[in-house]
Amino acid sequence: MVGIVPIEEAQRRAYDANLDLVLVSPSPDNPVCKIMDYGKFSFEQDKRKREARRNQKIIKVKEVQLKLTTEKHDFDVRVRNARRFLEAGDRVKVVIRFRGREMAHMDQGYEVMDEFAEAVADVGEIDRAASAEGRHMIMFLSPLKD
């Protein structure tokens, strides 16, 4: 800690020490600089970023497709797959595709989505509620927080 020093003197001190003058905090009213080896500083910064990237969990989005006319057994298979995805920590995108005259029965699509959400309620929660987008109805489920 040297205190408030004119920039020319700070640059001279850094040059005499064979180091770099690094701007740490660029606030206009009180800029803070340090005399240090910039190469080592940038290497440490990159190392911290790599470590943080290595420790973060990548969340994938898995998709489960249904129809209004999906039978009970097939529905159960889709539920079992969605449970497996949620237990693995992935988000699940549930899609119902409407074909032809099925477009007139959007309300049945909401019922199927509610039934699906109830079936996986113990391992996942609704992240984005069911919404109709053109010929598709989409709902997102995310795993429960521990």
N, CA, C and O atoms as a GROMACS GRO file, in nm:
protein
  584
    1MET      N    1   0.084  -0.118   0.000
    1MET     CA    2   0.000   0.000   0.000
    1MET      C    3   0.089   0.124   0.000
    1MET      O    4   0.156   0.155   0.098
    2VAL      N    5   0.087   0.194  -0.111
    2VAL     CA    6   0.170   0.312  -0.124
    2VAL      C    7   0.086   0.437  -0.103
    2VAL      O    8   0.137   0.537  -0.052
    3GLY      N    9  -0.039   0.433  -0.141
    3GLY     CA   10  -0.125   0.549  -0.130
    3GLY      C   11  -0.146   0.612  -0.267
    3GLY      O   12  -0.128   0.546  -0.370
    4ILE      N   13  -0.184   0.739  -0.268
    4ILE     CA   14  -0.212   0.808  -0.394
    4ILE      C   15  -0.079   0.855  -0.452
    4ILE      O   16  -0.003   0.930  -0.390
    5VAL      N   17  -0.053   0.809  -0.575
    5VAL     CA   18   0.074   0.838  -0.642
    5VAL      C   19   0.042   0.885  -0.784
    5VAL      O   20  -0.048   0.828  -0.846
    6PRO      N   21   0.112   0.984  -0.836
    6PRO     CA   22   0.092   1.022  -0.977
    6PRO      C   23   0.126   0.906  -1.069
    6PRO      O   24   0.213   0.824  -1.037
    7ILE      N   25   0.059   0.900  -1.182
    7ILE     CA   26   0.074   0.785  -1.272
    7ILE      C   27   0.218   0.772  -1.325
    7ILE      O   28   0.266   0.660  -1.345
    8GLU      N   29   0.285   0.885  -1.349
    8GLU     CA   30   0.423   0.879  -1.398
    8GLU      C   31   0.515   0.811  -1.297
    8GLU      O   32   0.601   0.731  -1.333
    9GLU      N   33   0.495   0.844  -1.169
    9GLU     CA   34   0.578   0.784  -1.064
    9GLU      C   35   0.548   0.634  -1.051
    9GLU      O   36   0.639   0.554  -1.031
   10ALA      N   37   0.419   0.598  -1.061
   10ALA     CA   38   0.381   0.456  -1.052
   10ALA      C   39   0.442   0.377  -1.167
   10ALA      O   40   0.491   0.266  -1.147
   11GLN      N   41   0.440   0.434  -1.288
   11GLN     CA   42   0.501   0.366  -1.402
   11GLN      C   43   0.652   0.353  -1.384
   11GLN      O   44   0.710   0.250  -1.419
   12ARG      N   45   0.716   0.456  -1.330
   12ARG     CA   46   0.860   0.450  -1.306
   12ARG      C   47   0.894   0.343  -1.204
   12ARG      O   48   0.990   0.269  -1.223
   13ARG      N   49   0.815   0.334  -1.094
   13ARG     CA   50   0.840   0.231  -0.992
   13ARG      C   51   0.824   0.091  -1.052
   13ARG      O   52   0.904   0.002  -1.023
   14ALA      N   53   0.723   0.072  -1.136
   14ALA     CA   54   0.702  -0.059  -1.200
   14ALA      C   55   0.819  -0.091  -1.292
   14ALA      O   56   0.865  -0.205  -1.296
   15TYR      N   57   0.867   0.010  -1.367
   15TYR     CA   58   0.980  -0.011  -1.459
   15TYR      C   59   1.107  -0.045  -1.381
   15TYR      O   60   1.185  -0.132  -1.422
   16ASP      N   61   1.129   0.024  -1.268
   16ASP     CA   62   1.247  -0.003  -1.186
   16ASP      C   63   1.244  -0.143  -1.126
   16ASP      O   64   1.348  -0.207  -1.113
   17ALA      N   65   1.125  -0.190  -1.090
   17ALA     CA   66   1.111  -0.325  -1.032
   17ALA      C   67   1.104  -0.432  -1.140
   17ALA      O   68   1.096  -0.551  -1.108
   18ASN      N   69   1.108  -0.391  -1.268
   18ASN     CA   70   1.100  -0.484  -1.382
   18ASN      C   71   0.967  -0.561  -1.380
   18ASN      O   72   0.962  -0.680  -1.412
   19LEU      N   73   0.860  -0.491  -1.341
   19LEU     CA   74   0.726  -0.549  -1.336
   19LEU      C   75   0.631  -0.461  -1.416
   19LEU      O   76   0.673  -0.363  -1.478
   20ASP      N   77   0.503  -0.496  -1.415
   20ASP     CA   78   0.402  -0.423  -1.491
   20ASP      C   79   0.310  -0.347  -1.396
   20ASP      O   80   0.288  -0.390  -1.283
   21LEU      N   81   0.256  -0.235  -1.443
   21LEU     CA   82   0.156  -0.160  -1.370
   21LEU      C   83   0.020  -0.204  -1.422
   21LEU      O   84  -0.014  -0.179  -1.538
   22VAL      N   85  -0.059  -0.270  -1.337
   22VAL     CA   86  -0.186  -0.331  -1.379
   22VAL      C   87  -0.301  -0.256  -1.314
   22VAL      O   88  -0.304  -0.237  -1.192
   23LEU      N   89  -0.397  -0.213  -1.396
   23LEU     CA   90  -0.516  -0.146  -1.347
   23LEU      C   91  -0.612  -0.251  -1.294
   23LEU      O   92  -0.666  -0.332  -1.370
   24VAL      N   93  -0.635  -0.252  -1.162
   24VAL     CA   94  -0.718  -0.354  -1.098
   24VAL      C   95  -0.864  -0.309  -1.095
   24VAL      O   96  -0.953  -0.387  -1.127
   25SER      N   97  -0.888  -0.184  -1.056
   25SER     CA   98  -1.024  -0.132  -1.047
   25SER      C   99  -1.032  -0.001  -1.126
   25SER      O  100  -0.976   0.100  -1.083
   26PRO      N  101  -1.101  -0.001  -1.241
   26PRO     CA  102  -1.100   0.118  -1.326
   26PRO      C  103  -1.209   0.220  -1.291
   26PRO      O  104  -1.261   0.286  -1.381
   27SER      N  105  -1.244   0.236  -1.164
   27SER     CA  106  -1.348   0.334  -1.130
   27SER      C  107  -1.294   0.475  -1.158
   27SER      O  108  -1.178   0.503  -1.129
   28PRO      N  109  -1.377   0.564  -1.213
   28PRO     CA  110  -1.328   0.696  -1.255
   28PRO      C  111  -1.284   0.785  -1.138
   28PRO      O  112  -1.192   0.865  -1.154
   29ASP      N  113  -1.348   0.772  -1.021
   29ASP     CA  114  -1.312   0.860  -0.910
   29ASP      C  115  -1.193   0.809  -0.830
   29ASP      O  116  -1.122   0.888  -0.768
   30ASN      N  117  -1.170   0.675  -0.830
   30ASN     CA  118  -1.060   0.620  -0.752
   30ASN      C  119  -1.002   0.497  -0.823
   30ASN      O  120  -1.030   0.385  -0.780
   31PRO      N  121  -0.924   0.515  -0.929
   31PRO     CA  122  -0.866   0.398  -0.996
   31PRO      C  123  -0.759   0.333  -0.909
   31PRO      O  124  -0.681   0.401  -0.843
   32VAL      N  125  -0.757   0.201  -0.909
   32VAL     CA  126  -0.661   0.127  -0.827
   32VAL      C  127  -0.568   0.049  -0.920
   32VAL      O  128  -0.615  -0.022  -1.009
   33CYS      N  129  -0.438   0.063  -0.899
   33CYS     CA  130  -0.338  -0.008  -0.980
   33CYS      C  131  -0.248  -0.088  -0.887
   33CYS      O  132  -0.233  -0.056  -0.769
   34LYS      N  133  -0.188  -0.194  -0.944
   34LYS     CA  134  -0.094  -0.278  -0.870
   34LYS      C  135   0.030  -0.296  -0.954
   34LYS      O  136   0.023  -0.301  -1.077
   35ILE      N  137   0.143  -0.308  -0.887
   35ILE     CA  138   0.267  -0.340  -0.956
   35ILE      C  139   0.287  -0.490  -0.942
   35ILE      O  140   0.305  -0.540  -0.831
   36MET      N  141   0.282  -0.562  -1.054
   36MET     CA  142   0.292  -0.709  -1.050
   36MET      C  143   0.335  -0.760  -1.187
   36MET      O  144   0.345  -0.685  -1.284
   37ASP      N  145   0.361  -0.890  -1.191
   37ASP     CA  146   0.394  -0.956  -1.318
   37ASP      C  147   0.263  -0.989  -1.387
   37ASP      O  148   0.190  -1.076  -1.342
   38TYR      N  149   0.233  -0.920  -1.498
   38TYR     CA  150   0.104  -0.937  -1.565
   38TYR      C  151   0.088  -1.075  -1.626
   38TYR      O  152  -0.023  -1.129  -1.626
   39GLY      N  153   0.195  -1.134  -1.677
   39GLY     CA  154   0.187  -1.269  -1.734
   39GLY      C  155   0.142  -1.370  -1.630
   39GLY      O  156   0.056  -1.454  -1.658
   40LYS      N  157   0.200  -1.363  -1.511
   40LYS     CA  158   0.161  -1.454  -1.403
   40LYS      C  159   0.016  -1.428  -1.361
   40LYS      O  160  -0.059  -1.522  -1.335
   41PHE      N  161  -0.023  -1.299  -1.354
   41PHE     CA  162  -0.158  -1.262  -1.315
   41PHE      C  163  -0.261  -1.319  -1.413
   41PHE      O  164  -0.361  -1.377  -1.372
   42SER      N  165  -0.235  -1.302  -1.545
   42SER     CA  166  -0.331  -1.352  -1.644
   42SER      C  167  -0.336  -1.504  -1.644
   42SER      O  168  -0.442  -1.562  -1.666
   43PHE      N  169  -0.222  -1.569  -1.619
   43PHE     CA  170  -0.221  -1.715  -1.610
   43PHE      C  171  -0.306  -1.763  -1.493
   43PHE      O  172  -0.382  -1.858  -1.508
   44GLU      N  173  -0.296  -1.698  -1.379
   44GLU     CA  174  -0.376  -1.734  -1.262
   44GLU      C  175  -0.525  -1.712  -1.289
   44GLU      O  176  -0.609  -1.793  -1.249
   45GLN      N  177  -0.558  -1.602  -1.358
   45GLN     CA  178  -0.698  -1.576  -1.394
   45GLN      C  179  -0.753  -1.687  -1.482
   45GLN      O  180  -0.862  -1.739  -1.458
   46ASP      N  181  -0.678  -1.724  -1.586
   46ASP     CA  182  -0.721  -1.831  -1.677
   46ASP      C  183  -0.735  -1.963  -1.604
   46ASP      O  184  -0.828  -2.041  -1.629
   47LYS      N  185  -0.643  -1.988  -1.512
   47LYS     CA  186  -0.647  -2.113  -1.434
   47LYS      C  187  -0.775  -2.120  -1.350
   47LYS      O  188  -0.839  -2.224  -1.342
   48ARG      N  189  -0.812  -2.006  -1.288
   48ARG     CA  190  -0.936  -2.002  -1.209
   48ARG      C  191  -1.058  -2.025  -1.296
   48ARG      O  192  -1.152  -2.094  -1.257
   49LYS      N  193  -1.058  -1.965  -1.416
   49LYS     CA  194  -1.171  -1.982  -1.509
   49LYS      C  195  -1.184  -2.128  -1.553
   49LYS      O  196  -1.294  -2.182  -1.558
   50ARG      N  197  -1.071  -2.191  -1.585
   50ARG     CA  198  -1.074  -2.332  -1.625
   50ARG      C  199  -1.127  -2.420  -1.513
   50ARG      O  200  -1.206  -2.512  -1.537
   51GLU      N  201  -1.083  -2.393  -1.391
   51GLU     CA  202  -1.128  -2.470  -1.275
   51GLU      C  203  -1.278  -2.454  -1.254
   51GLU      O  204  -1.348  -2.551  -1.224
   52ALA      N  205  -1.328  -2.331  -1.268
   52ALA     CA  206  -1.472  -2.306  -1.250
   52ALA      C  207  -1.552  -2.377  -1.359
   52ALA      O  208  -1.658  -2.432  -1.331
   53ARG      N  209  -1.500  -2.377  -1.483
   53ARG     CA  210  -1.569  -2.443  -1.592
   53ARG      C  211  -1.572  -2.594  -1.570
   53ARG      O  212  -1.671  -2.660  -1.603
   54ARG      N  213  -1.466  -2.648  -1.515
   54ARG     CA  214  -1.458  -2.792  -1.491
   54ARG      C  215  -1.558  -2.835  -1.383
   54ARG      O  216  -1.612  -2.946  -1.388
   55ASN      N  217  -1.580  -2.747  -1.285
   55ASN     CA  218  -1.667  -2.784  -1.173
   55ASN      C  219  -1.815  -2.760  -1.199
   55ASN      O  220  -1.898  -2.805  -1.121
   56GLN      N  221  -1.850  -2.688  -1.306
   56GLN     CA  222  -1.992  -2.662  -1.329
   56GLN      C  223  -2.060  -2.782  -1.394
   56GLN      O  224  -1.998  -2.856  -1.471
   57LYS      N  225  -2.187  -2.800  -1.362
   57LYS     CA  226  -2.264  -2.911  -1.415
   57LYS      C  227  -2.335  -2.866  -1.541
   57LYS      O  228  -2.405  -2.764  -1.541
   58ILE      N  229  -2.317  -2.940  -1.648
   58ILE     CA  230  -2.383  -2.908  -1.774
   58ILE      C  231  -2.520  -2.975  -1.775
   58ILE      O  232  -2.531  -3.097  -1.762
   59ILE      N  233  -2.625  -2.895  -1.789
   59ILE     CA  234  -2.761  -2.948  -1.788
   59ILE      C  235  -2.808  -2.963  -1.931
   59ILE      O  236  -2.810  -2.866  -2.008
   60LYS      N  237  -2.844  -3.085  -1.967
   60LYS     CA  238  -2.894  -3.111  -2.101
   60LYS      C  239  -3.046  -3.109  -2.099
   60LYS      O  240  -3.108  -3.127  -1.994
   61VAL      N  241  -3.105  -3.086  -2.214
   61VAL     CA  242  -3.250  -3.091  -2.227
   61VAL      C  243  -3.286  -3.215  -2.309
   61VAL      O  244  -3.250  -3.225  -2.426
   62LYS      N  245  -3.356  -3.307  -2.246
   62LYS     CA  246  -3.401  -3.429  -2.314
   62LYS      C  247  -3.547  -3.409  -2.354
   62LYS      O  248  -3.621  -3.336  -2.287
   63GLU      N  249  -3.587  -3.472  -2.463
   63GLU     CA  250  -3.722  -3.452  -2.514
   63GLU      C  251  -3.803  -3.580  -2.511
   63GLU      O  252  -3.753  -3.687  -2.546
   64VAL      N  253  -3.928  -3.568  -2.469
   64VAL     CA  254  -4.023  -3.679  -2.469
   64VAL      C  255  -4.143  -3.636  -2.551
   64VAL      O  256  -4.203  -3.532  -2.522
   65GLN      N  257  -4.178  -3.713  -2.654
   65GLN     CA  258  -4.289  -3.676  -2.741
   65GLN      C  259  -4.411  -3.763  -2.713
   65GLN      O  260  -4.400  -3.885  -2.694
   66LEU      N  261  -4.526  -3.699  -2.710
   66LEU     CA  262  -4.653  -3.768  -2.688
   66LEU      C  263  -4.751  -3.728  -2.798
   66LEU      O  264  -4.726  -3.634  -2.874
   67LYS      N  265  -4.862  -3.801  -2.805
   67LYS     CA  266  -4.976  -3.762  -2.888
   67LYS      C  267  -5.098  -3.767  -2.799
   67LYS      O  268  -5.095  -3.823  -2.690
   68LEU      N  269  -5.206  -3.709  -2.846
   68LEU     CA  270  -5.330  -3.716  -2.769
   68LEU      C  271  -5.376  -3.860  -2.755
   68LEU      O  272  -5.438  -3.898  -2.655
   69THR      N  273  -5.345  -3.942  -2.856
   69THR     CA  274  -5.395  -4.080  -2.859
   69THR      C  275  -5.293  -4.180  -2.806
   69THR      O  276  -5.306  -4.299  -2.834
   70THR      N  277  -5.191  -4.134  -2.730
   70THR     CA  278  -5.092  -4.226  -2.676
   70THR      C  279  -5.158  -4.320  -2.576
   70THR      O  280  -5.226  -4.276  -2.483
   71GLU      N  281  -5.138  -4.450  -2.597
   71GLU     CA  282  -5.200  -4.550  -2.510
   71GLU      C  283  -5.132  -4.554  -2.373
   71GLU      O  284  -5.025  -4.497  -2.354
   72LYS      N  285  -5.195  -4.623  -2.279
   72LYS     CA  286  -5.150  -4.627  -2.139
   72LYS      C  287  -5.008  -4.682  -2.128
   72LYS      O  288  -4.925  -4.622  -2.059
   73HIS      N  289  -4.980  -4.792  -2.192
   73HIS     CA  290  -4.847  -4.854  -2.179
   73HIS      C  291  -4.738  -4.762  -2.237
   73HIS      O  292  -4.633  -4.743  -2.176
   74ASP      N  293  -4.765  -4.706  -2.355
   74ASP     CA  294  -4.668  -4.615  -2.418
   74ASP      C  295  -4.648  -4.490  -2.331
   74ASP      O  296  -4.537  -4.439  -2.320
   75PHE      N  297  -4.757  -4.441  -2.272
   75PHE     CA  298  -4.749  -4.327  -2.182
   75PHE      C  299  -4.658  -4.360  -2.064
   75PHE      O  300  -4.575  -4.278  -2.024
   76ASP      N  301  -4.675  -4.480  -2.008
   76ASP     CA  302  -4.592  -4.523  -1.894
   76ASP      C  303  -4.444  -4.533  -1.933
   76ASP      O  304  -4.356  -4.501  -1.854
   77VAL      N  305  -4.417  -4.578  -2.056
   77VAL     CA  306  -4.278  -4.586  -2.103
   77VAL      C  307  -4.219  -4.446  -2.109
   77VAL      O  308  -4.105  -4.425  -2.068
   78ARG      N  309  -4.296  -4.348  -2.161
   78ARG     CA  310  -4.248  -4.210  -2.169
   78ARG      C  311  -4.224  -4.153  -2.029
   78ARG      O  312  -4.127  -4.080  -2.007
   79VAL      N  313  -4.312  -4.186  -1.936
   79VAL     CA  314  -4.296  -4.139  -1.798
   79VAL      C  315  -4.170  -4.199  -1.738
   79VAL      O  316  -4.094  -4.129  -1.670
   80ARG      N  317  -4.146  -4.327  -1.761
   80ARG     CA  318  -4.027  -4.394  -1.708
   80ARG      C  319  -3.899  -4.330  -1.764
   80ARG      O  320  -3.803  -4.309  -1.690
   81ASN      N  321  -3.900  -4.299  -1.894
   81ASN     CA  322  -3.783  -4.232  -1.955
   81ASN      C  323  -3.763  -4.094  -1.895
   81ASN      O  324  -3.650  -4.055  -1.864
   82ALA      N  325  -3.871  -4.019  -1.878
   82ALA     CA  326  -3.861  -3.884  -1.822
   82ALA      C  327  -3.808  -3.890  -1.678
   82ALA      O  328  -3.728  -3.805  -1.637
   83ARG      N  329  -3.853  -3.989  -1.601
   83ARG     CA  330  -3.804  -4.006  -1.464
   83ARG      C  331  -3.654  -4.031  -1.464
   83ARG      O  332  -3.580  -3.974  -1.383
   84ARG      N  333  -3.609  -4.116  -1.556
   84ARG     CA  334  -3.466  -4.148  -1.566
   84ARG      C  335  -3.385  -4.022  -1.599
   84ARG      O  336  -3.279  -3.998  -1.541
   85PHE      N  337  -3.436  -3.941  -1.692
   85PHE     CA  338  -3.367  -3.818  -1.729
   85PHE      C  339  -3.361  -3.721  -1.611
   85PHE      O  340  -3.256  -3.661  -1.585
   86LEU      N  341  -3.472  -3.706  -1.540
   86LEU     CA  342  -3.477  -3.613  -1.427
   86LEU      C  343  -3.385  -3.658  -1.314
   86LEU      O  344  -3.320  -3.576  -1.249
   87GLU      N  345  -3.381  -3.789  -1.289
   87GLU     CA  346  -3.292  -3.840  -1.184
   87GLU      C  347  -3.146  -3.820  -1.220
   87GLU      O  348  -3.061  -3.808  -1.131
   88ALA      N  349  -3.115  -3.816  -1.350
   88ALA     CA  350  -2.977  -3.792  -1.396
   88ALA      C  351  -2.943  -3.643  -1.389
   88ALA      O  352  -2.828  -3.606  -1.411
   89GLY      N  353  -3.041  -3.558  -1.358
   89GLY     CA  354  -3.016  -3.415  -1.345
   89GLY      C  355  -3.043  -3.334  -1.470
   89GLY      O  356  -3.006  -3.217  -1.476
   90ASP      N  357  -3.106  -3.394  -1.570
   90ASP     CA  358  -3.134  -3.323  -1.696
   90ASP      C  359  -3.275  -3.265  -1.693
   90ASP      O  360  -3.362  -3.314  -1.622
   91ARG      N  361  -3.296  -3.158  -1.772
   91ARG     CA  362  -3.430  -3.104  -1.790
   91ARG      C  363  -3.502  -3.189  -1.894
   91ARG      O  364  -3.438  -3.251  -1.979
   92VAL      N  365  -3.635  -3.190  -1.888
   92VAL     CA  366  -3.714  -3.269  -1.983
   92VAL      C  367  -3.812  -3.176  -2.052
   92VAL      O  368  -3.884  -3.099  -1.988
   93LYS      N  369  -3.814  -3.186  -2.185
   93LYS     CA  370  -3.909  -3.111  -2.267
   93LYS      C  371  -4.015  -3.209  -2.313
   93LYS      O  372  -3.985  -3.303  -2.386
   94VAL      N  373  -4.139  -3.187  -2.271
   94VAL     CA  374  -4.250  -3.274  -2.308
   94VAL      C  375  -4.326  -3.206  -2.421
   94VAL      O  376  -4.370  -3.092  -2.408
   95VAL      N  377  -4.342  -3.278  -2.532
   95VAL     CA  378  -4.404  -3.220  -2.651
   95VAL      C  379  -4.522  -3.306  -2.693
   95VAL      O  380  -4.510  -3.428  -2.705
   96ILE      N  381  -4.636  -3.242  -2.716
   96ILE     CA  382  -4.751  -3.310  -2.776
   96ILE      C  383  -4.768  -3.249  -2.915
   96ILE      O  384  -4.779  -3.127  -2.930
   97ARG      N  385  -4.772  -3.334  -3.015
   97ARG     CA  386  -4.790  -3.287  -3.152
   97ARG      C  387  -4.934  -3.313  -3.194
   97ARG      O  388  -4.984  -3.426  -3.183
   98PHE      N  389  -5.001  -3.210  -3.241
   98PHE     CA  390  -5.140  -3.221  -3.284
   98PHE      C  391  -5.143  -3.236  -3.436
   98PHE      O  392  -5.074  -3.163  -3.508
   99ARG      N  393  -5.224  -3.332  -3.483
   99ARG     CA  394  -5.234  -3.356  -3.627
   99ARG      C  395  -5.379  -3.346  -3.669
   99ARG      O  396  -5.468  -3.400  -3.604
  100GLY      N  397  -5.402  -3.276  -3.778
  100GLY     CA  398  -5.535  -3.270  -3.837
  100GLY      C  399  -5.641  -3.215  -3.744
  100GLY      O  400  -5.630  -3.103  -3.695
  101ARG      N  401  -5.744  -3.295  -3.720
  101ARG     CA  402  -5.858  -3.251  -3.640
  101ARG      C  403  -5.827  -3.242  -3.491
  101ARG      O  404  -5.907  -3.190  -3.413
  102GLU      N  405  -5.711  -3.293  -3.451
  102GLU     CA  406  -5.673  -3.286  -3.310
  102GLU      C  407  -5.656  -3.141  -3.263
  102GLU      O  408  -5.664  -3.113  -3.144
  103MET      N  409  -5.634  -3.050  -3.357
  103MET     CA  410  -5.616  -2.908  -3.323
  103MET      C  411  -5.739  -2.852  -3.251
  103MET      O  412  -5.728  -2.754  -3.177
  104ALA      N  413  -5.856  -2.911  -3.274
  104ALA     CA  414  -5.979  -2.864  -3.210
  104ALA      C  415  -5.988  -2.909  -3.065
  104ALA      O  416  -6.077  -2.865  -2.992
  105HIS      N  417  -5.897  -2.997  -3.021
  105HIS     CA  418  -5.904  -3.054  -2.885
  105HIS      C  419  -5.781  -3.018  -2.803
  105HIS      O  420  -5.719  -3.104  -2.742
  106MET      N  421  -5.746  -2.890  -2.802
  106MET     CA  422  -5.630  -2.844  -2.725
  106MET      C  423  -5.649  -2.869  -2.575
  106MET      O  424  -5.552  -2.895  -2.504
  107ASP      N  425  -5.774  -2.861  -2.527
  107ASP     CA  426  -5.800  -2.881  -2.385
  107ASP      C  427  -5.760  -3.020  -2.341
  107ASP      O  428  -5.716  -3.038  -2.227
  108GLN      N  429  -5.774  -3.121  -2.428
  108GLN     CA  430  -5.729  -3.256  -2.394
  108GLN      C  431  -5.578  -3.262  -2.382
  108GLN      O  432  -5.524  -3.340  -2.303
  109GLY      N  433  -5.509  -3.179  -2.459
  109GLY     CA  434  -5.363  -3.172  -2.450
  109GLY      C  435  -5.318  -3.124  -2.313
  109GLY      O  436  -5.223  -3.177  -2.256
  110TYR      N  437  -5.388  -3.022  -2.260
  110TYR     CA  438  -5.354  -2.973  -2.126
  110TYR      C  439  -5.377  -3.081  -2.021
  110TYR      O  440  -5.300  -3.092  -1.925
  111GLU      N  441  -5.482  -3.161  -2.038
  111GLU     CA  442  -5.510  -3.270  -1.944
  111GLU      C  443  -5.399  -3.375  -1.948
  111GLU      O  444  -5.355  -3.423  -1.843
  112VAL      N  445  -5.352  -3.409  -2.068
  112VAL     CA  446  -5.244  -3.507  -2.082
  112VAL      C  447  -5.116  -3.452  -2.016
  112VAL      O  448  -5.045  -3.526  -1.949
  113MET      N  449  -5.088  -3.324  -2.036
  113MET     CA  450  -4.970  -3.262  -1.975
  113MET      C  451  -4.979  -3.264  -1.823
  113MET      O  452  -4.881  -3.293  -1.755
  114ASP      N  453  -5.098  -3.234  -1.769
  114ASP     CA  454  -5.116  -3.237  -1.623
  114ASP      C  455  -5.095  -3.378  -1.569
  114ASP      O  456  -5.032  -3.397  -1.465
  115GLU      N  457  -5.148  -3.477  -1.641
  115GLU     CA  458  -5.132  -3.617  -1.600
  115GLU      C  459  -4.984  -3.656  -1.601
  115GLU      O  460  -4.937  -3.726  -1.512
  116PHE      N  461  -4.911  -3.611  -1.703
  116PHE     CA  462  -4.768  -3.641  -1.714
  116PHE      C  463  -4.691  -3.576  -1.599
  116PHE      O  464  -4.604  -3.639  -1.539
  117ALA      N  465  -4.724  -3.450  -1.569
  117ALA     CA  466  -4.656  -3.379  -1.460
  117ALA      C  467  -4.682  -3.446  -1.326
  117ALA      O  468  -4.592  -3.453  -1.242
  118GLU      N  469  -4.804  -3.495  -1.305
  118GLU     CA  470  -4.836  -3.566  -1.181
  118GLU      C  471  -4.758  -3.696  -1.170
  118GLU      O  472  -4.716  -3.735  -1.061
  119ALA      N  473  -4.737  -3.764  -1.284
  119ALA     CA  474  -4.669  -3.893  -1.283
  119ALA      C  475  -4.521  -3.880  -1.245
  119ALA      O  476  -4.463  -3.974  -1.191
  120VAL      N  477  -4.460  -3.764  -1.273
  120VAL     CA  478  -4.318  -3.746  -1.241
  120VAL      C  479  -4.298  -3.644  -1.128
  120VAL      O  480  -4.188  -3.593  -1.110
  121ALA      N  481  -4.405  -3.613  -1.053
  121ALA     CA  482  -4.399  -3.508  -0.951
  121ALA      C  483  -4.299  -3.537  -0.840
  121ALA      O  484  -4.248  -3.444  -0.779
  122ASP      N  485  -4.270  -3.664  -0.812
  122ASP     CA  486  -4.179  -3.694  -0.702
  122ASP      C  487  -4.032  -3.675  -0.740
  122ASP      O  488  -3.947  -3.668  -0.651
  123VAL      N  489  -3.999  -3.667  -0.869
  123VAL     CA  490  -3.860  -3.646  -0.911
  123VAL      C  491  -3.841  -3.516  -0.987
  123VAL      O  492  -3.727  -3.473  -1.006
  124GLY      N  493  -3.949  -3.452  -1.031
  124GLY     CA  494  -3.935  -3.328  -1.108
  124GLY      C  495  -4.050  -3.234  -1.085
  124GLY      O  496  -4.157  -3.272  -1.037
  125GLU      N  497  -4.027  -3.108  -1.121
  125GLU     CA  498  -4.130  -3.006  -1.106
  125GLU      C  499  -4.145  -2.932  -1.238
  125GLU      O  500  -4.056  -2.935  -1.323
  126ILE      N  501  -4.258  -2.868  -1.255
  126ILE     CA  502  -4.284  -2.794  -1.379
  126ILE      C  503  -4.197  -2.668  -1.379
  126ILE      O  504  -4.206  -2.584  -1.290
  127ASP      N  505  -4.114  -2.659  -1.481
  127ASP     CA  506  -4.026  -2.543  -1.496
  127ASP      C  507  -4.097  -2.436  -1.579
  127ASP      O  508  -4.094  -2.318  -1.544
  128ARG      N  509  -4.159  -2.477  -1.687
  128ARG     CA  510  -4.241  -2.388  -1.770
  128ARG      C  511  -4.370  -2.462  -1.801
  128ARG      O  512  -4.368  -2.572  -1.856
  129ALA      N  513  -4.482  -2.403  -1.766
  129ALA     CA  514  -4.612  -2.468  -1.781
  129ALA      C  515  -4.642  -2.494  -1.929
  129ALA      O  516  -4.584  -2.434  -2.018
  130ALA      N  517  -4.735  -2.586  -1.951
  130ALA     CA  518  -4.773  -2.624  -2.087
  130ALA      C  519  -4.830  -2.503  -2.162
  130ALA      O  520  -4.915  -2.431  -2.111
  131SER      N  521  -4.779  -2.484  -2.284
  131SER     CA  522  -4.830  -2.375  -2.367
  131SER      C  523  -4.836  -2.423  -2.511
  131SER      O  524  -4.748  -2.496  -2.557
  132ALA      N  525  -4.940  -2.380  -2.581
  132ALA     CA  526  -4.958  -2.420  -2.721
  132ALA      C  527  -4.879  -2.326  -2.811
  132ALA      O  528  -4.891  -2.204  -2.801
  133GLU      N  529  -4.800  -2.384  -2.899
  133GLU     CA  530  -4.722  -2.306  -2.995
  133GLU      C  531  -4.744  -2.370  -3.132
  133GLU      O  532  -4.674  -2.466  -3.168
  134GLY      N  533  -4.839  -2.318  -3.206
  134GLY     CA  534  -4.870  -2.374  -3.337
  134GLY      C  535  -4.933  -2.511  -3.323
  134GLY      O  536  -5.035  -2.526  -3.255
  135ARG      N  537  -4.874  -2.612  -3.387
  135ARG     CA  538  -4.926  -2.749  -3.381
  135ARG      C  539  -4.866  -2.829  -3.266
  135ARG      O  540  -4.890  -2.949  -3.254
  136HIS      N  541  -4.787  -2.764  -3.182
  136HIS     CA  542  -4.723  -2.833  -3.070
  136HIS      C  543  -4.764  -2.771  -2.938
  136HIS      O  544  -4.795  -2.652  -2.930
  137MET      N  545  -4.766  -2.853  -2.834
  137MET     CA  546  -4.784  -2.806  -2.698
  137MET      C  547  -4.659  -2.848  -2.623
  137MET      O  548  -4.620  -2.964  -2.625
  138ILE      N  549  -4.597  -2.752  -2.556
  138ILE     CA  550  -4.466  -2.776  -2.495
  138ILE      C  551  -4.471  -2.746  -2.346
  138ILE      O  552  -4.531  -2.648  -2.303
  139MET      N  553  -4.406  -2.833  -2.267
  139MET     CA  554  -4.392  -2.812  -2.124
  139MET      C  555  -4.250  -2.853  -2.086
  139MET      O  556  -4.199  -2.952  -2.138
  140PHE      N  557  -4.187  -2.780  -1.995
  140PHE     CA  558  -4.054  -2.813  -1.947
  140PHE      C  559  -4.061  -2.857  -1.802
  140PHE      O  560  -4.129  -2.795  -1.720
  141LEU      N  561  -3.989  -2.964  -1.771
  141LEU     CA  562  -3.978  -3.015  -1.634
  141LEU      C  563  -3.831  -3.006  -1.592
  141LEU      O  564  -3.742  -3.029  -1.673
  142SER      N  565  -3.807  -2.975  -1.467
  142SER     CA  566  -3.670  -2.971  -1.417
  142SER      C  567  -3.661  -3.059  -1.293
  142SER      O  568  -3.761  -3.077  -1.223
  143PRO      N  569  -3.542  -3.114  -1.264
  143PRO     CA  570  -3.529  -3.200  -1.146
  143PRO      C  571  -3.550  -3.122  -1.018
  143PRO      O  572  -3.524  -3.001  -1.012
  144LEU      N  573  -3.598  -3.190  -0.916
  144LEU     CA  574  -3.619  -3.126  -0.786
  144LEU      C  575  -3.485  -3.089  -0.725
  144LEU      O  576  -3.386  -3.160  -0.742
  145LYS      N  577  -3.482  -2.975  -0.654
  145LYS     CA  578  -3.361  -2.931  -0.585
  145LYS      C  579  -3.341  -3.017  -0.460
  145LYS      O  580  -3.437  -3.051  -0.391
  146ASP      N  581  -3.218  -3.050  -0.433
  146ASP     CA  582  -3.188  -3.131  -0.313
  146ASP      C  583  -3.191  -3.046  -0.188
  146ASP      O  584  -3.169  -3.097  -0.078
   0.00000   0.00000   0.00000
